[in-house]
Amino acid sequence: MSSSEILIRVQATPNPNAWKFILDRPVLNDGKATYSSIEEAEHNILSKALFQIEGVRQVHFFQNVITVTHQFDADSDQLQQEVCAVIQTRLPMHNPNQTILDEKKMARQNLSPELQQIEEILDRTIRPGLQGDGGDIEVIKFDEMKVYVSYQGACGTCPSSTTGTLMAIEGILKDEFNPAIEVIPL
């Protein structure tokens, strides 16, 4: 990793309590990772350092983006400065190929055909928008026409995730999968 200064672009998300930090190099070469506590981030130098900033509640890595969710009363300007400083000092030591221990990796070929279809629909219709806003969605389980989901990154504490976004996800799955499906956030 080059020791040259890392270019960071800070961008607001639809969640007023989350900021996206878009970097000129990868944070993760494969997959995504969400850390909700300093304990979960114990084996990740960069994420652990971000949790040491006062007010940080969650850290989400995806490609070249770090989404930091903070307490509602945090000073946004100060938080952004501190996050950028941590990225500048810790990213050179960060391994973008690191295996994420706290992420449930489930090969899609082992999923039921119904769950594979739901994942494909979400990949095509919902995930690009959520990822563009610094978040994502994880399907936890599918049982009796109910799909249980967990929001990640900026989506985790976003007010619209439990209203508009949830209704959009359910509407798309009703149209493309089964009119009887129900989406339940966890």
Residue pairs with C-beta under 8 A, 6 or more apart in sequence:
1 25
1 91
1 92
1 94
2 92
3 92
5 88
6 23
6 24
6 25
6 87
6 88
6 91
7 23
7 24
8 21
8 22
8 23
8 24
8 84
8 87
8 88
9 21
9 22
10 19
10 20
10 21
10 22
10 80
10 84
11 19
11 20
11 21
11 22
11 134
12 19
12 20
13 19
13 20
13 67
13 133
13 134
13 135
13 154
13 158
14 133
14 154
14 158
14 160
15 69
15 133
15 134
15 135
15 154
15 155
15 157
15 158
15 159
15 160
15 161
16 72
16 159
17 57
17 69
17 70
17 71
17 72
17 74
17 157
17 158
18 67
18 68
18 69
18 70
18 134
18 135
18 153
18 154
18 157
18 158
19 67
19 68
19 70
19 76
19 79
19 80
19 83
19 134
20 65
20 66
20 67
20 133
20 134
20 154
21 65
21 66
21 67
21 68
21 83
21 84
21 87
22 64
22 65
23 64
23 65
23 66
23 87
23 91
24 64
25 64
25 91
25 96
26 63
26 64
26 96
27 46
27 61
27 62
27 63
27 64
27 65
27 66
27 91
27 94
27 96
28 61
28 62
28 63
28 96
28 98
28 100
29 96
29 97
30 97
31 100
31 103
31 105
32 60
32 61
32 62
32 103
32 136
32 152
32 153
33 44
33 47
33 60
33 61
33 62
33 100
33 102
33 103
34 58
34 59
34 60
34 61
34 102
34 103
34 136
34 152
34 153
34 156
35 41
35 44
35 47
35 51
35 58
35 59
35 60
35 102
36 57
36 58
36 156
37 51
38 48
38 51
38 52
40 47
40 102
41 47
41 48
41 50
41 51
41 59
42 48
43 98
43 101
44 94
44 98
45 90
45 93
45 94
46 66
46 86
46 87
46 90
46 91
46 93
46 94
47 59
47 61
49 86
49 89
49 90
50 56
50 59
50 66
50 68
50 83
50 86
51 59
52 86
53 79
53 82
53 83
53 86
54 74
55 70
55 71
55 73
55 74
55 75
55 79
56 68
56 69
56 70
56 79
56 83
57 69
57 70
57 71
57 157
58 67
58 68
58 69
58 153
58 156
58 157
59 66
59 67
59 68
59 69
60 66
60 67
60 68
60 69
60 134
60 135
60 136
60 152
60 153
60 154
60 156
62 131
62 134
62 136
62 153
65 134
66 83
66 87
67 134
67 135
67 153
67 154
68 79
68 83
69 153
69 154
69 156
69 157
70 76
70 79
104 138
108 116
108 119
109 116
111 119
112 142
114 142
114 177
115 139
115 142
117 177
118 139
118 142
118 147
118 173
118 177
119 139
121 172
121 173
121 176
121 177
122 137
122 139
122 169
125 172
125 176
126 137
126 168
126 169
126 172
127 136
127 137
130 136
130 137
130 151
130 153
130 155
130 165
133 154
133 155
134 153
134 154
134 155
135 151
135 152
135 153
135 154
135 155
135 156
135 158
135 161
136 151
136 152
136 153
136 155
137 149
137 150
137 151
137 152
137 155
137 169
138 149
138 150
138 152
139 147
139 148
139 149
140 148
140 149
140 150
140 186
141 147
141 148
142 148
145 178
145 180
145 181
145 182
146 181
146 182
146 183
146 184
147 173
147 181
147 182
147 183
147 184
148 184
148 185
148 186
149 169
149 183
149 184
149 185
149 186
150 156
150 185
150 186
151 158
151 161
151 185
155 161
155 165
158 165
161 185
162 185
166 183
166 185
169 183
170 181
170 182
170 183
173 181
173 183
174 180
174 181
